Amino acid sequence: MEFPFDVDALFPERITVLDQHLRPPARRPGTTTPARVDLQQQIMTILDELGKASAKAQRLPAPITSASRMQSNRHVVYILKDTSARPAGKGAILGFLKVGYKKLFVLDDREAHNEVEPLCILDFYIHESVQRHGHGRELFQHMLQKERVEPHQLAIDRPSPKLLKFLNKHYNLETTVPQVNNFVIFEGFFAHQHPPARKLPPKRAEGDIKPYSSSDREFLKVAVEPPWPLNRAPRRATPPAHPPPRSSSLGNSPDRGPLRPFVPEQELLRSLRLCPPHPAARLLLASDPGSSPAQRRRTSSLPRSDESRY
């Protein structure tokens, strides 16, 4: 791809790495230095045009790479320029590769959910006029060395059929692990994940869901003391060491134990002797000590005629 400005002077190296700041690389000694704002504007123009060309090649409805997207995300783009041909003395761009780390939930071969943050291939484009010349592999291999990552550790966002053939041809990546999102991972992704993936427990079936967890069940086993004054209830008497045998009769219910503390018979009689009599009983005993209340009731019930005879 050609541009109206000097690409060879803008990018001194064959492969240039840019981050979200889009800072121009260091200039070669002895070259004229335009204004820094003009250099950054040229970089933004290159990124916008590369994004449009990539979207057109992949038949996407809109570009997924642009200068504004780069500035709003922590992504890295690798730009490959042509050092041999110099059309009009300004150089040309052969392609680019955009990568970035993303937090994903992916499935392994046992369909268990895993929370990982791998390096992802977000966009990859080589100009149609220079494809099948080894430029794509040169750019991809430079990225792997720079990022210190293996091909099977990558996650690819919506790869095109051309990209899948490229990975299979140069890196023997063929068997994929099915996912429910747009990312594609290959066999061996979890075997060499560094740092290790944080695995989540597999989703349980509907029938296995319990009304409360095991921690709740352990909590229910702990006896909690009731609040005051319920905790001031009187203690029950200690049951005898040898309780009486239960009756074997079918009509009797099992022995449930005394509801109140057991009081010996002698102690009960002693407490009755010490209890003072009622005032009404004192009056009755004082009026007729020799008679009982039952006899006085029988005497008062006799007819009046009988009383006159005596």
Secondary structure, 3 states (H helix, E strand, C coil): CCCCCCHHHHCCCCEEEECCCCCCCCCCCCCCCCCHHHHHHHHHHHHHHHHHHHHHHHCCCCCCCCHHHHHHCCCEEEEEEECCCCHHHCCEEEEEEEEEECCEEEECCCCCEEEECCEEEEEEEECHHHCCCCHHHHHHHHHHHHHCCCHHHCEEECCCHHHHHHHHHHHCCCCEECCCCCEEEECCCCCCCCCCCEECCCCCCHHHCCCCCHHHHHHHHCCCCCCCCHHHCCCCCCCCCCCCCCCCCCCCCCCCCCCCCCCCHHHHHHHHHHCCCCHHHHHHHHHCCCCCHHHHHHHHCCCHHHHHHC
